[in-house]
C-alpha cells in the first residue's frame, strides 16, 4: 500500500454524491482549454480558469496514492487534495502568478476514468442536460 500524508477534502459540486459517474476530458488545443465532463443522471461541464496539469487514469488500473489516504467524507466523486505530492512538485508560486489565484488539486473519481486537475483561479460548473430515467 502506498502511504501518503494528508486528506481528501470534499469538493462540494452539484454532482458530488453521484455514484461512479462517467468522467472524461476534452482538450481542444491548449491545456487551459481543458473541459471535464461528468455524466450520470445529469450532464455537467467543468471549466477551469488556468489549468497547469491533467492526469487521467482508467479506474480499473489506478493505483494512485489518493485511494490510500483518509477522506473528509467517503463515497463522493469530487474532492480537493490540498497537500498532494503533485502540488509539491509544481512551482506553485509561478502557477499562481500566471493564473492569478491559488493552485488547487482537484480529484474526480469516476466509473470509467479518474481525472485529476491542477488549476489556478475560478472553476465554472454548468449543467448541460439530464438523462431520461
Residue pairs with C-beta under 8 A, 6 or more apart in sequence:
1 68
2 63
2 64
2 65
2 68
3 65
3 68
4 65
4 66
4 68
4 69
4 84
4 85
5 69
5 83
6 69
6 81
6 82
6 83
6 84
7 69
7 70
7 71
7 72
7 83
8 66
8 69
8 70
8 71
8 72
8 79
8 80
8 81
8 107
9 72
9 79
9 80
9 81
9 82
10 16
10 71
10 72
10 73
10 76
10 78
10 79
10 80
11 76
11 78
11 79
11 80
11 106
11 107
12 78
13 38
13 44
13 46
13 78
13 125
14 42
14 44
14 125
14 127
15 21
15 38
15 40
15 42
15 44
15 77
15 78
16 76
16 77
16 78
17 75
17 76
17 77
18 38
18 40
18 41
18 77
19 40
19 75
19 77
19 111
20 40
20 59
20 77
20 109
20 110
20 111
21 38
21 39
21 40
21 77
21 110
21 111
22 37
22 38
22 39
22 40
22 110
22 111
22 112
22 113
23 36
23 37
23 38
23 39
23 77
23 108
23 109
23 110
23 111
23 112
23 113
23 114
23 115
24 36
24 37
24 110
24 112
24 113
24 115
25 34
25 35
25 36
25 37
25 54
25 56
25 113
25 115
26 34
26 35
26 37
27 33
27 34
27 35
27 54
31 51
31 52
31 53
31 54
32 48
32 49
32 50
32 51
34 47
34 48
34 51
34 54
34 117
35 45
35 46
35 47
36 45
36 46
36 48
36 108
36 115
36 117
37 43
37 44
37 45
37 46
38 44
38 46
38 77
38 108
38 110
39 131
40 131
41 130
41 131
41 133
42 127
42 128
42 129
42 130
42 131
43 127
43 128
43 129
43 130
43 131
44 125
44 126
44 127
44 128
45 125
45 126
45 128
46 108
46 123
46 124
46 125
47 123
47 124
47 126
48 106
48 117
48 119
48 121
48 122
48 123
49 99
49 100
49 101
49 119
49 120
49 121
49 122
49 123
50 95
50 98
50 99
50 100
50 101
50 119
50 120
50 121
51 117
51 118
51 119
52 90
52 95
52 99
52 103
52 118
52 119
52 120
53 86
53 90
53 116
53 117
53 118
54 115
54 116
54 117
54 118
55 86
55 115
55 116
56 113
56 114
56 115
56 116
57 64
57 113
57 114
57 115
58 112
58 113
58 114
59 109
59 110
59 111
59 112
59 113
59 114
62 114
64 114
64 116
65 84
65 85
66 79
66 81
66 84
66 107
71 79
72 79
76 109
77 108
77 109
77 110
78 106
78 107
78 108
78 109
79 106
79 107
79 108
79 109
80 104
80 105
80 106
80 107
81 87
81 105
81 106
81 107
81 116
82 104
82 105
84 105
86 105
86 116
86 118
87 103
87 105
87 118
90 103
90 118
92 103
95 103
95 118
95 120
96 102
96 103
96 120
98 120
99 119
99 120
99 121
100 120
100 121
101 120
101 121
101 122
102 120
103 118
103 119
103 120
104 118
104 119
104 120
105 116
105 117
105 118
106 116
106 117
106 118
106 119
106 123
107 114
107 115
107 116
108 114
108 115
108 116
108 117
